[in-house]
Amino acid sequence: MKELKQIEDYYKNNEFDIDRVIEDFTPYITTIINKGTSDKISFEDKEEIFSDTFFILWKNRNRLNINVSLNSYLAGITKNLIKEKYRKLKIAYDINDFYNDLINSINMYEYDRELIFDVEQKIKKLKDIDIEIVNLFYYSSMAIKDIAKKLNISELNVKTRLHRIRKKIKKELNNGGM
């Protein structure tokens, strides 16, 4: 799989061909999981992440934007499942490891790399407290209540900031600016 695949490429007669998606993307998802988890979680947990990635895609098949890269969508699902697993197992994840592992796992897909770089640049331009919240939540797998306690702010404040950060970055990515 060398080029980016659009979601619409996997529709045939208005039916989503999940078998073809699994066949085409198994090496891609396996690489993301292996690079994103190393030896920190068990083989069974990795298999669960793999299965759940395709299950989530299948479950949301009717809500997919067919013009979006399937590579990016699957990488996002996989990354979120890895983070959930780390949170569940209470394993901290170093932000530098996250960036290196994720970029290495998808480095052959230029669009994905550029998107990750753009998001990283936008995160760096946030207020210091917002950067800290992003790092604690997304890269250290810290729960919202623990972030609130650590930063001495309310849980609602943490949730609101995370929501606004995501919304701001998404808007800026869609508009192509900062």
SVG drawing of the C-alpha trace seen along z (x, -y; Angstrom):
<svg xmlns="http://www.w3.org/2000/svg" viewBox="-26 -32 37 45">
<polyline fill="none" stroke="black" stroke-width="0.4" points="0.0,0.0 1.9,-3.0 -0.7,-5.7 -3.3,-7.2 -6.6,-5.4 -9.8,-7.4 -12.7,-6.0 -14.9,-6.1 -12.5,-3.6 -13.9,-0.9 -17.5,-1.3 -19.0,1.0 -22.7,0.9 -23.3,-1.3 -21.8,1.4 -18.6,0.8 -16.1,3.6 -14.5,4.1 -12.8,7.3 -10.9,5.4 -10.0,2.7 -8.7,5.3 -6.7,7.0 -5.2,3.7 -4.5,2.1 -3.4,5.0 0.3,4.2 -0.3,0.5 -2.3,1.0 0.1,3.7 3.1,1.3 1.3,-1.5 0.5,0.8 3.9,2.4 5.7,-1.0 3.2,-2.7 3.3,-0.1 6.7,1.7 6.9,4.2 4.8,2.2 1.6,4.2 0.9,7.8 0.4,9.5 -3.2,10.1 -3.8,6.4 -2.2,5.6 -4.6,8.1 -7.5,6.4 -6.4,3.0 -6.1,4.4 -9.6,5.9 -11.2,2.9 -9.7,0.6 -11.6,2.4 -14.7,2.9 -14.9,-0.9 -14.4,-1.6 -17.2,0.9 -19.5,-0.5 -19.1,-4.0 -19.1,-3.2 -22.3,-5.1 -21.0,-8.3 -17.6,-8.4 -16.7,-11.3 -15.9,-9.4 -13.5,-12.1 -11.1,-11.6 -8.0,-9.5 -8.7,-6.1 -5.0,-5.9 -5.5,-9.0 -8.8,-7.7 -7.4,-4.3 -4.2,-5.8 -6.4,-8.0 -8.6,-5.2 -5.5,-3.0 -3.7,-5.8 -6.7,-6.5 -7.2,-2.8 -3.5,-2.6 -4.0,-5.6 -7.1,-4.1 -5.2,-0.9 -2.4,-2.8 -4.9,-4.6 -6.7,-1.4 -3.4,0.3 -2.1,-3.0 1.0,-3.1 2.6,-6.5 3.8,-7.3 6.6,-9.7 5.6,-12.5 8.9,-12.1 8.3,-8.4 4.8,-9.1 6.0,-11.5 8.9,-9.3 6.8,-6.1 3.9,-7.6 5.9,-9.5 8.1,-6.4 5.1,-4.1 3.5,-6.2 6.5,-8.0 5.8,-6.6 2.5,-8.5 3.4,-12.1 0.0,-13.5 -0.2,-11.9 3.3,-13.2 2.4,-16.7 -0.8,-16.6 1.0,-15.4 3.6,-18.1 0.9,-20.8 -0.9,-19.6 2.4,-19.6 3.1,-23.2 -0.3,-24.3 0.0,-22.7 3.3,-24.6 1.6,-27.9 -1.0,-27.3 -0.9,-28.9 1.5,-27.2 -1.4,-25.8 -3.1,-24.4 0.2,-22.7 0.5,-21.2 -3.1,-19.9 -2.6,-18.4 0.7,-16.7 -0.8,-15.3 -4.0,-14.1 -2.9,-12.8 0.7,-11.9 0.9,-10.9 -2.5,-9.3 -3.5,-11.2 -7.2,-11.2 -9.0,-14.6 -9.6,-14.5 -5.8,-14.0 -4.9,-16.8 -7.3,-19.1 -5.8,-18.2 -2.2,-18.6 -2.9,-22.0 -5.2,-23.1 -8.1,-23.8 -11.6,-22.3 -12.3,-19.2 -14.8,-21.2 -12.0,-23.7 -9.8,-20.8 -12.7,-19.4 -13.6,-22.8 -10.0,-23.6 -9.5,-20.2 -12.7,-20.8 -11.6,-24.3 -8.1,-23.1 -9.4,-20.3 -12.0,-22.7 -9.4,-25.4 -6.8,-23.0 -9.5,-21.4 -10.7,-24.8 -7.1,-26.0 -6.3,-22.8 -9.4,-23.2 -8.6,-26.9 -4.9,-26.2 -3.6,-28.8 -2.8,-29.7"/>
</svg>
